[in-house]
Amino acid sequence: MITKEAVIAALSGVIEPELHKDLITLKMVEDIEVKGSEIFFKIILTTPACPLVEKIKSDATKAVKAIEGVTAVSIVMDSRVASDGQAREMLKLPIKNAVAIASGKGGVGKSTVAVNVAVTLATKGARVGLLDADIYGPNIPTMMGVDGLPAPINGRLIPAESYGVKMMSIGFMVAPGQPLIWRGPMLHTAIRQFLADVEWGELDYLIIDLPPGTGDAQLSLMQNLPLSGGAIVTLPQLVSLEDAGRGLQMFKELKVPVLGVIENMSYLAMPDGTKMDLFGTGGGQALAEKMDVPFLGCIPIDPEVRIGGDSGKPVSLTKPESEVAKALVSVTERIAAQVSMMAFAQAQKEGDS
Ligand code: ADP
């Protein structure tokens, strides 16, 4: 007779490729059932945007099928996002992870990445918030097709909702068309308000579009927002890479974990399938190597990105088969994997202490 213990023993040999531990140690297996020669169980991933879900499933299937007498293995893949264990709980915010998307300069595609990462995570089943904190150009509402907030309830701000993502923008806090002139204390108040007065509900991920640059505004923001980590978007050109390098340095000085570097507008995908290298691909990867941080991927130039942004329809949803959408999904999975690894490392640290 096949026993549960035999199934557990088999799955103890299956390694989660990113966390480098076996599925049993990671407590990722639940509800094991043995019905004659058929085995049923659940694998609980640390993110619904797990890039290696198929590999984990097939490794687990293979391991259990190798038990003598097993004829069929049926696995339900599910996910439960782990928290980074940071101090957001102090603000009574049930937000498991907060991820900042930053850039050295404006116009490199930071907001585009933030929007597409948020909607991709939501499409995969995560509970996602998107906070537009770009005081110089809060354009996330346009990119998400949102033109205002719902009415507050009991004095609490209700985020707009679009494509399954809860969204809040610093642009909603001033009258339309008014220039935003932010000084330190105002920004401080606005950030407290975003965290304390907005009814986010429970979130697996809060994605934050930071203002570009490495000045006081960014500093003030990051000191007020306990972050799981930050990713930097850069163009392949040297000047942009230098700015991105400064951004990475800022994260390091503020002890914000660096999730990695994203190179946007890397190349132009030609209709015949070839790639036209406009600005010199590879700089983002080289920067990541030099700074010893992960490289999260290259995103090609595609006019559909701008069209999607201007019309409030993110390209990763409207053109999922395009190369640019696939690149954005891959970047999202890399970010989610980095966040999972950090949450896991944090949980281990807490377990050790
Ligand atoms: P940032 O937030 O860094 O200022 P945005 O995300 O607003 O940059 O992007 C600037 C402009 O470039 C927008 O019009 C956007 O649609 C466009 N854009 C961004 N990434 C791409 C891309 N990969 N291909 C084509 N256009 C892009």
Residues whose N, C-alpha, C, O or C-beta is under 5 A from the ligand:
A	BS01	ADP	K105 G106 G107 V108 G109 K110 S111 T112 M265 I299 P300 I301 D302 P303 V305 R306 G309
